[in-house]
Amino acid sequence: MTPTRRAFLGGGLAATVWRLNGRARADSAAPAAPGALNLDAAPARLQLAPPPAKPAAVSAYGGAIPGPLIRLRQGEELRLKFANRLAEPTTLSFPGLRAANAGAGVGGLTQELLKAGGSAEIRVVPPDPGFSLYLPRAGSTDASQQGRGLFGPIVVEEATKPDVDLDEAIVLSDWNIDANGRITDDFADPAVSRGSGGGLVFANGAAAPLKLGARPGARIRLRLGNAATARLATVAIDGAKVLIVAVDGQPSEPFEPLNDQFPMGPGARFELMFDMPRDPGAGVRLDLRGDGGETDRPFIAIASEGESVAPRSESPRLPPNPRLPAEIALESARRCDFTITGGGSAAFALNGVTFAGWAPTPAYVLPRGAPAVFALANKTAVVQAIRLWGHVARLLHAMDDGWEPYWRDTLLIQPGRTAHVAFVADNPGKWPLESAIPEHRAAGMGTWFQVV
């Protein structure tokens, strides 16, 4: 069933869109004030199908799905009091931030799990501007907690904002529901691996497509994040020449997506910039490509409205991050090999070890400031979505003749392929290397490394 009206949570509207420059629309959730934020994880109800279906049982951060936009300036400390009102342990994690290890929020590795009814003071200083997601990281319950609504966006603004007319943060999620509007996933099936995701697609707090308006010629910045637990989305663009200007929270050399489409796996973030068409009535559409005979799904639709904006002389781009190295000394890099096996009826394993809890010793120990290359061999029959914590890495070319013009902290690896990523181990602490698909983590896909 497809909802025909805006989704709501209990006593109020869910956050449906965040406008990051200019005035927010009336139904937006106001950004939380940095340094004075109270946030809880609690049971809630969400209308996923039209009445007479009843609202479904979900979980929410701050009473909203997605959770409230957390927005702060570069170098500013995020201080919040986090309360667990669930019936099970949880944590609040920031996998896309290169912040200090103590604030990562990885239960059992960087901190203790927060018990039901407990609260904790969290202080994090993100070193980089960028767009990311906050998520639970509590172990085997991650899939059900995130899959039932525990996810939210966080934006660290640049010191100098880029010249855009519309800046939107949009979070993709999906749901499997029955005829009564109840969530049918039990989030316990380790065979979840096809990447098709749930049948009901949301863009922020309502069923897709998310409809926006902009003036002809307006410069648009879209920050897209995939909070679905298993959807390997392919985003297709129609109506504008779009440049990808940031990947996984880090600015990149602007580049056009091949064939006007790009893959966005679980946990990935992409930032797009483009100018609206000037033809009267023209618009821009982003769709999710269908797989295996499925039809494309509308995701975002932007209509031209009002008077034209004067043309800009500069092409869209973001300033590079000076905290990241211009070069990585591959000739002196420590090589760390990881082989992924299993799947289907068997548990996943990394280097022959199935994750069932954090091992007492790391897979590798890296000296702080040293270059490293992780070789990730996917020997399974399914696409693997791998997340590197605490760092961002360059994806090396298959012919060892350079790297892609962007940084990644999440990576899709096709079956039978090996990916090589290079980075400087400059963030000390204990860091996971694991699947970004929580069902795969529950089925054994994870390990950790240490930077000393």
C-alpha positions in Angstrom: 0.0 0.0 0.0 1.3 3.5 -0.8 0.5 6.3 1.6 -1.5 9.1 0.0 -0.9 11.7 2.7 2.0 12.9 4.8 3.3 10.5 7.4 2.9 11.5 11.0 4.3 10.4 14.3 2.0 10.2 17.3 1.1 13.7 18.2 2.8 15.7 15.5 4.3 15.9 12.0 7.6 14.1 11.3 10.4 16.1 9.9 9.8 16.1 6.1 12.5 18.3 4.7 15.2 20.6 6.0 16.1 23.8 4.2 19.6 24.7 5.1 19.6 28.3 3.7 16.9 30.8 3.8 13.7 30.2 5.7 12.6 26.7 6.6 9.2 25.6 5.4 6.5 25.4 8.0 6.4 21.6 8.4 10.2 21.3 8.9 11.7 20.2 12.2 13.8 23.1 13.5 17.5 22.3 13.7 18.6 21.5 17.2 20.7 24.2 18.9 24.3 23.0 19.1 25.5 22.7 22.7 22.0 22.5 24.1 20.5 19.4 22.6 18.4 16.7 24.4 17.8 13.6 22.3 16.1 10.4 23.1 15.6 7.1 21.4 12.0 5.9 22.1 9.1 3.9 20.8 6.7 5.8 18.5 3.9 5.2 16.0 4.2 6.1 12.3 1.4 6.2 9.8 2.8 4.1 6.9 -0.5 3.3 5.1 -3.7 5.4 4.7 -6.5 5.0 7.3 -8.2 2.8 8.2 -4.8 1.2 8.7 -3.4 2.0 12.2 0.0 3.7 12.7 2.9 1.1 12.8 5.1 0.5 15.8 8.5 2.2 15.2 11.4 3.8 17.0 12.4 7.4 16.7 15.0 9.9 17.7 13.5 13.0 19.2 10.0 11.9 18.2 10.8 12.1 14.5 11.8 9.8 11.6 14.4 10.8 10.4 15.6 12.2 13.7 16.1 16.0 14.0 18.7 17.6 11.8 21.8 18.2 13.9 23.6 21.2 12.5 26.7 22.9 13.7 29.6 24.9 12.4 33.1 23.5 11.6 35.1 23.2 14.8 32.1 23.6 17.0 31.6 21.0 19.8 28.3 19.0 19.7 27.1 18.5 23.3 24.0 16.5 23.8 22.2 14.5 26.5 21.1 11.2 25.1 18.4 9.1 26.8 17.5 5.5 26.0 13.8 5.0 26.3 13.8 1.7 24.4 13.3 -1.6 26.1 16.8 -2.8 25.1 20.4 -1.4 25.1 21.5 1.0 22.4 24.1 3.7 21.6 24.2 6.8 19.5 27.0 6.6 16.9 28.5 8.9 14.3 30.1 6.6 11.7 30.7 9.3 9.1 32.6 11.7 11.4 36.4 11.6 11.8 36.0 12.7 15.4 37.9 11.3 18.4 37.5 7.6 19.1 35.8 8.3 22.5 32.8 9.9 20.8 32.3 7.3 18.0 29.5 5.5 19.9 30.4 1.9 19.0 28.9 -0.2 21.7 31.3 -2.8 23.3 34.4 -1.3 21.5 34.6 2.4 22.2 32.1 2.6 25.0 29.6 0.5 27.0 26.1 -0.1 25.8 23.6 2.3 27.2 21.1 0.2 29.1 17.3 0.7 28.8 16.3 3.7 30.8 19.8 5.1 30.9 21.2 8.4 29.7 24.6 9.7 28.8 26.4 13.0 28.0 27.9 12.9 24.5 30.5 15.4 23.4 31.9 15.3 19.8 33.9 17.8 17.8 33.7 16.9 14.1 37.0 18.1 12.4 35.5 18.4 8.9 32.6 20.1 7.3 30.2 17.7 5.6 27.0 15.7 5.7 26.6 12.4 7.6 24.1 10.2 9.4 23.8 9.3 13.1 22.7 5.7 13.8 22.5 3.1 16.6 25.5 0.8 17.0 24.6 -1.7 19.7 25.3 -5.1 18.1 22.8 -7.6 16.9 19.9 -5.2 17.5 21.2 -2.6 15.0 19.1 -3.9 12.1 15.8 -3.7 14.0 16.6 -0.4 15.6 17.7 1.4 12.4 15.2 -0.5 10.3 12.3 0.8 12.6 13.4 4.4 12.3 16.5 5.2 14.4 18.5 7.3 12.0 19.0 11.0 11.5 21.1 13.6 9.6 24.0 15.7 10.8 25.4 18.7 8.9 28.7 20.4 9.7 28.7 23.7 7.8 31.7 25.1 6.0 33.3 28.2 7.4 32.3 30.0 4.2 29.0 28.7 2.7 29.0 28.0 -1.0 26.8 30.2 -3.2 23.6 28.2 -3.6 19.9 29.2 -3.7 18.5 26.0 -2.2 20.3 23.6 0.1 18.4 20.4 1.1 19.3 17.4 3.2 17.3 14.3 2.1 17.4 10.9 3.8 16.3 7.8 2.0 14.7 5.0 3.9 12.3 2.2 3.1 9.8 -0.1 4.8 8.1 -3.5 4.2 4.5 -3.3 5.4 1.4 -5.5 5.2 -2.2 -4.6 4.2 -2.8 -3.2 7.7 0.2 -0.8 7.6 2.4 -2.8 10.0 6.1 -3.4 9.4 6.6 -7.0 8.3 10.4 -7.3 8.6 11.7 -9.2 11.6 15.2 -7.8 10.9 16.7 -11.2 11.9 17.2 -12.9 8.6 20.9 -13.2 7.8 20.1 -13.9 4.1 19.1 -10.3 3.5 21.6 -9.6 0.8 19.8 -8.9 -2.5 19.9 -5.1 -1.8 16.4 -4.4 -3.1 15.2 -3.0 0.3 11.6 -2.4 1.4 8.7 -1.9 -0.9 7.7 1.5 0.5 10.3 4.2 -0.2 10.5 7.4 1.9 12.3 10.6 1.3 12.7 12.1 4.7 9.4 11.7 6.7 7.0 11.0 3.8 6.5 8.6 1.0 8.6 9.4 -2.1 8.7 11.4 -4.3 9.7 14.5 -2.2 8.5 17.5 -4.1 10.5 20.8 -4.1 10.3 24.1 -5.9 13.1 26.3 -7.2 13.4 29.3 -9.5 14.6 28.8 -13.1 18.4 28.9 -13.1 18.7 28.5 -9.3 21.7 26.7 -8.0 20.8 23.7 -6.0 22.7 21.7 -3.4 21.2 18.3 -2.6 22.7 16.3 0.3 21.6 12.7 -0.1 22.0 10.0 2.6 20.9 6.3 2.5 19.6 5.2 5.8 17.9 2.0 4.5 19.5 -1.0 6.0 19.9 -3.1 2.8 18.8 -1.0 -0.2 21.6 -0.7 -2.8 20.1 2.3 -4.5 20.9 3.5 -8.0 20.0 7.1 -8.3 19.2 8.4 -11.8 19.0 12.1 -12.7 17.0 13.7 -15.4 16.6 17.4 -16.4 19.9 19.0 -15.4 23.7 18.6 -15.8 24.5 17.4 -12.3 27.9 17.4 -10.6 28.8 15.3 -7.6 30.8 17.6 -5.4 31.1 15.5 -2.2 31.1 11.8 -1.3 30.7 10.4 2.2 30.9 13.8 3.7 34.2 14.9 2.0 34.5 17.4 -0.9 35.7 15.9 -4.2 36.8 17.1 -7.5 33.5 17.8 -9.2 32.5 15.1 -11.6 29.5 14.0 -13.7 28.0 10.7 -12.8 28.4 8.1 -15.5 25.3 7.8 -17.6 23.6 10.3 -15.3 23.3 7.8 -12.5 25.3 6.6 -9.5 25.1 3.8 -6.9 24.3 4.8 -3.2 24.7 1.9 -0.8 23.6 1.7 2.8 25.2 4.5 4.9 26.6 6.3 1.8 26.2 10.1 1.3 26.4 12.0 -1.9 26.2 15.8 -2.4 25.0 17.1 -5.8 25.1 20.6 -7.2 23.4 21.8 -10.4 21.6 24.8 -11.9 17.9 24.5 -12.6 16.8 24.6 -16.3 15.7 27.9 -17.6 12.9 26.7 -19.9 9.4 27.5 -18.6 7.9 24.5 -16.8 11.1 22.4 -16.9 12.0 20.5 -13.8 14.6 18.0 -12.4 13.9 14.5 -11.3 15.8 11.9 -9.3 14.6 8.3 -9.6 15.6 5.0 -8.0 16.4 2.6 -10.8 14.5 -0.7 -10.6 16.2 -4.1 -10.6 15.2 -7.4 -12.1 12.2 -6.0 -14.1 11.1 -3.6 -11.3 9.9 -0.2 -12.5 11.8 2.9 -11.5 10.7 4.7 -8.3 10.3 8.5 -8.2 12.6 9.8 -5.4 12.8 13.6 -5.7 11.0 16.0 -8.1 12.0 19.7 -8.3 9.7 22.0 -10.2 10.6 25.4 -11.7 8.7 28.3 -10.0 8.9 32.1 -10.2 11.4 34.4 -11.8 14.7 33.3 -13.2 18.0 33.6 -11.3 20.9 35.4 -13.0 23.4 33.0 -14.4 26.5 32.3 -12.4 30.0 32.5 -13.9 31.6 29.9 -11.6 31.0 26.2 -11.9 29.6 24.4 -8.9 32.2 23.1 -6.4 33.2 22.9 -2.8 36.5 23.9 -1.3 38.9 20.9 -0.7 39.4 19.7 2.9 43.0 20.9 3.9 43.0 18.3 6.7 43.2 15.5 4.2 46.5 14.6 2.6 47.1 15.7 -1.0 49.2 12.6 -1.6 49.4 9.2 0.1 52.8 7.4 0.0 51.7 4.1 -1.4 55.2 2.8 -1.8 55.6 2.8 2.0 52.0 1.9 2.9 51.2 -1.0 5.2 49.1 -3.5 3.3 46.3 -5.2 5.2 44.4 -8.0 3.5 40.8 -8.9 4.3 38.9 -11.7 2.6 35.1 -11.9 2.9 33.5 -15.3 2.7 30.2 -17.0 3.5 26.7 -15.9 2.8 23.5 -17.7 2.0 22.9 -20.3 4.6 26.4 -19.8 6.0 27.6 -17.0 8.3 29.8 -14.3 6.9 33.5 -14.2 7.9 36.4 -11.8 7.6 39.7 -13.7 7.2 38.0 -16.8 8.3 36.5 -15.3 11.5 32.8 -14.8 12.0 32.0 -11.8 14.1 30.1 -12.6 17.3 31.5 -9.8 19.5 34.6 -7.7 19.5 37.7 -9.8 19.5 40.2 -9.1 22.3 42.9 -8.2 19.8 42.6 -6.1 16.6 43.0 -7.5 13.1 45.8 -5.0 12.4 47.6 -2.4 14.4 48.7 0.7 12.5 51.1 3.4 13.6 49.5 6.8 13.9 50.3 8.9 10.8 51.4 6.0 8.7 49.8 5.2 5.2 47.9 2.0 4.8 46.2 0.1 2.0 43.3 -2.2 2.8 42.8 -4.9 0.2 39.2 -6.1 0.4 38.4 -9.4 -1.5 34.7 -10.3 -1.8 34.5 -14.0 -2.2 30.8 -14.1 -1.5 27.9 -14.2 -4.1 26.5 -10.9 -3.0 27.5 -7.2 -3.1 29.3 -6.2 0.1 28.9 -2.7 1.5 31.9 -2.1 3.7 32.3 0.8 6.2 35.6 2.2 7.4 35.3 4.0 10.7 37.3 7.0 11.8 38.9 7.7 8.5 38.3 8.3 4.8 40.1 6.5 2.0 41.0 6.9 -1.7 39.7 4.1 -3.9 42.7 2.9 -5.9 42.4 2.2 -9.6 42.5 -1.5 -10.6 45.7 -1.0 -12.6 47.6 0.7 -9.8 47.8 3.9 -11.8 46.2 6.3 -9.3 43.0 6.8 -7.4 39.5 8.1 -7.8 38.9 11.9 -7.3 36.9 11.4 -4.1 37.2 10.0 -0.6 35.0 7.2 0.8 34.1 5.7 4.1 31.6 3.3 2.7 32.4 1.1 -0.3 30.4 -1.3 -2.5 32.4 -4.4 -3.6 30.9 -6.6 -6.3 31.0 -10.4 -5.9 34.3 -11.9 -6.9 36.1 -8.5 -7.0 38.8 -7.0 -4.8 38.9 -3.3 -3.9 41.9 -1.5 -2.7 41.6 1.7 -0.6 44.4 3.9 0.7 44.4 6.2 3.7 46.6 7.8 6.4 45.9 6.3 9.8 45.8 9.6 11.5 42.9 9.0 14.0 44.1 7.0 17.0 41.8 4.5 18.7 39.9 1.3 18.1 38.0 1.4 14.8 35.5 -1.0 13.2 35.8 -2.3 9.6 32.5 -3.9 9.0 29.4 -4.2 6.8 27.3 -1.1 6.5 24.3 -3.5 6.2 23.3 -4.3 9.8 21.8 -7.6 8.8 25.2 -8.6 7.4 26.9 -7.5 10.6 24.5 -9.7 12.6 25.5 -12.6 10.3 29.2 -12.1 11.1 30.6 -9.4 8.9 32.9 -7.3 11.0 36.3 -6.8 12.7 38.3 -3.9 14.1 41.7 -2.4 13.7 43.7 -0.1 16.0 45.7 3.1 15.4 48.3 3.8 18.0 
